[in-house]
Each structure stands twice: as C-alpha cells, then as structure tokens.
Amino acid sequence: MTAPDFSQARWRKSTRSNGSGACVDVGIAPSAAGVRDTKLGEDSPILAFTRSQWSSFLTTIKSDRLA
C-alpha cells in the first residue's frame, strides 16, 4: 500500500480511551484507516490499514466482545 494521505482525515478519539492520557485516535481517509497516539498529537506516527483490513479488524473485535 502506498502511504495514504491523512491530511484531510476525520480523527476521533477511541470510546475505550481513559482519562489518564492513554488514548488513541482513529482517522478515516478515502482509501485507508489510521490509528495514532493522542499524547503525541499531530506529530504521532500513524499506523495505516487498508479499508478492508480495518473492516476485518472491527468485525473481529465486535464478534469477540459478544462471545
């Protein structure tokens, strides 16, 4: 995968983040999803996933939560 452009991504904080600063942001771009560390803000490296990979990840964690 080529490096996706997250400059226009909509970032939001994980609902599982706690108040101690241990938080992650998830950003959705047209061709990818990214995860970054909120403590580092805009300077955080971004772990990028294809939309297919991200969808599989979400499906898996949702099914595990119900088990």
MIKOL-444067 format. One record per residue (C-alpha): residue in one letter; x, y, z. Coordinates in nm, 4 decimals, decimal comma. Each point is the difference from the previous one (the first is absolute). Layout:
REM MIKOL-444067
<gumar><resn>A</resn><u>X</u><v>Y</v><w>Z</w></gumar>
...
This chain:
REM MIKOL-444067
<gumar><resn>M</resn><u>0,0000</u><v>0,0000</v><w>0,0000</w></gumar>
<gumar><resn>T</resn><u>0,1310</u><v>0,3438</v><w>-0,0811</w></gumar>
<gumar><resn>A</resn><u>0,0028</u><v>0,2471</v><w>0,2860</w></gumar>
<gumar><resn>P</resn><u>-0,3562</u><v>0,1275</v><w>0,0351</w></gumar>
<gumar><resn>D</resn><u>-0,0706</u><v>0,3703</v><w>0,0369</w></gumar>
<gumar><resn>F</resn><u>-0,1463</u><v>0,0657</v><w>0,3453</w></gumar>
<gumar><resn>S</resn><u>0,0183</u><v>0,3800</v><w>-0,0284</w></gumar>
<gumar><resn>Q</resn><u>-0,3778</u><v>0,0237</v><w>-0,0484</w></gumar>
<gumar><resn>A</resn><u>-0,0922</u><v>-0,2985</v><w>0,2183</w></gumar>
<gumar><resn>R</resn><u>-0,2695</u><v>0,0370</v><w>0,2640</w></gumar>
<gumar><resn>W</resn><u>0,1676</u><v>-0,1016</v><w>0,3254</w></gumar>
<gumar><resn>R</resn><u>-0,1930</u><v>-0,1092</v><w>0,3068</w></gumar>
<gumar><resn>K</resn><u>0,1031</u><v>-0,1282</v><w>0,3391</w></gumar>
<gumar><resn>S</resn><u>-0,0671</u><v>-0,3625</v><w>0,0822</w></gumar>
<gumar><resn>T</resn><u>-0,3009</u><v>-0,0515</v><w>0,2252</w></gumar>
<gumar><resn>R</resn><u>0,2157</u><v>-0,2456</v><w>0,1986</w></gumar>
<gumar><resn>S</resn><u>0,2559</u><v>0,2683</v><w>0,0860</w></gumar>
<gumar><resn>N</resn><u>0,0327</u><v>0,0940</v><w>0,3644</w></gumar>
<gumar><resn>G</resn><u>0,0615</u><v>0,3314</v><w>0,1755</w></gumar>
<gumar><resn>S</resn><u>0,3659</u><v>-0,0726</v><w>0,0765</w></gumar>
<gumar><resn>G</resn><u>0,1195</u><v>0,1077</v><w>-0,3441</w></gumar>
<gumar><resn>A</resn><u>0,0294</u><v>-0,3545</v><w>-0,1322</w></gumar>
<gumar><resn>C</resn><u>-0,2058</u><v>0,0689</v><w>-0,3076</w></gumar>
<gumar><resn>V</resn><u>-0,0012</u><v>-0,0817</v><w>-0,3675</w></gumar>
<gumar><resn>D</resn><u>-0,1539</u><v>0,1887</v><w>-0,2895</w></gumar>
<gumar><resn>V</resn><u>-0,1479</u><v>-0,1712</v><w>-0,3024</w></gumar>
<gumar><resn>G</resn><u>0,0041</u><v>0,1867</v><w>-0,3295</w></gumar>
<gumar><resn>I</resn><u>-0,1905</u><v>-0,0951</v><w>-0,3119</w></gumar>
<gumar><resn>A</resn><u>0,1352</u><v>0,1019</v><w>-0,3397</w></gumar>
<gumar><resn>P</resn><u>-0,1479</u><v>-0,0952</v><w>-0,3401</w></gumar>
<gumar><resn>S</resn><u>0,2261</u><v>-0,3026</v><w>-0,0485</w></gumar>
<gumar><resn>A</resn><u>0,1160</u><v>-0,0836</v><w>0,3521</w></gumar>
<gumar><resn>A</resn><u>-0,0559</u><v>0,0108</v><w>0,3736</w></gumar>
<gumar><resn>G</resn><u>0,2698</u><v>0,1166</v><w>0,2377</w></gumar>
<gumar><resn>V</resn><u>0,0711</u><v>-0,0269</v><w>0,3707</w></gumar>
<gumar><resn>R</resn><u>0,2176</u><v>0,2468</v><w>0,1920</w></gumar>
<gumar><resn>D</resn><u>0,1007</u><v>0,0762</v><w>0,3597</w></gumar>
<gumar><resn>T</resn><u>-0,1771</u><v>0,3089</v><w>0,1352</w></gumar>
<gumar><resn>K</resn><u>0,2860</u><v>0,0824</v><w>0,2384</w></gumar>
<gumar><resn>L</resn><u>0,2136</u><v>0,0855</v><w>-0,3027</w></gumar>
<gumar><resn>G</resn><u>-0,2722</u><v>0,1949</v><w>-0,1789</w></gumar>
<gumar><resn>E</resn><u>0,0685</u><v>0,0999</v><w>-0,3594</w></gumar>
<gumar><resn>D</resn><u>0,3573</u><v>-0,1336</v><w>0,0292</w></gumar>
<gumar><resn>S</resn><u>-0,1130</u><v>-0,3545</v><w>0,0743</w></gumar>
<gumar><resn>P</resn><u>0,0947</u><v>-0,2676</v><w>-0,2507</w></gumar>
<gumar><resn>I</resn><u>-0,3076</u><v>-0,1494</v><w>-0,1642</w></gumar>
<gumar><resn>L</resn><u>-0,0561</u><v>-0,3726</v><w>-0,0260</w></gumar>
<gumar><resn>A</resn><u>-0,1875</u><v>-0,0373</v><w>-0,3297</w></gumar>
<gumar><resn>F</resn><u>-0,2411</u><v>-0,2737</v><w>-0,1055</w></gumar>
<gumar><resn>T</resn><u>-0,1824</u><v>-0,0549</v><w>-0,3271</w></gumar>
<gumar><resn>R</resn><u>-0,3739</u><v>0,0456</v><w>0,0285</w></gumar>
<gumar><resn>S</resn><u>-0,0381</u><v>-0,3783</v><w>-0,0391</w></gumar>
<gumar><resn>Q</resn><u>0,2471</u><v>-0,0697</v><w>0,2828</w></gumar>
<gumar><resn>W</resn><u>-0,1732</u><v>0,2519</v><w>0,2262</w></gumar>
<gumar><resn>S</resn><u>-0,3409</u><v>-0,1500</v><w>-0,0740</w></gumar>
<gumar><resn>S</resn><u>0,1299</u><v>-0,3498</v><w>0,0840</w></gumar>
<gumar><resn>F</resn><u>0,1523</u><v>0,1298</v><w>0,3234</w></gumar>
<gumar><resn>L</resn><u>-0,3256</u><v>0,1639</v><w>0,1093</w></gumar>
<gumar><resn>T</resn><u>-0,2052</u><v>-0,3080</v><w>-0,0883</w></gumar>
<gumar><resn>T</resn><u>0,2354</u><v>-0,2201</v><w>0,2030</w></gumar>
<gumar><resn>I</resn><u>0,0045</u><v>0,2136</v><w>0,3120</w></gumar>
<gumar><resn>K</resn><u>-0,3761</u><v>0,0457</v><w>-0,0087</w></gumar>
<gumar><resn>S</resn><u>-0,0573</u><v>-0,3761</v><w>-0,0269</w></gumar>
<gumar><resn>D</resn><u>0,2528</u><v>-0,0689</v><w>0,2794</w></gumar>
<gumar><resn>R</resn><u>-0,1777</u><v>0,2476</v><w>0,2260</w></gumar>
<gumar><resn>L</resn><u>-0,3273</u><v>-0,1867</v><w>-0,0464</w></gumar>
<gumar><resn>A</resn><u>0,1504</u><v>-0,3426</v><w>0,0696</w></gumar>
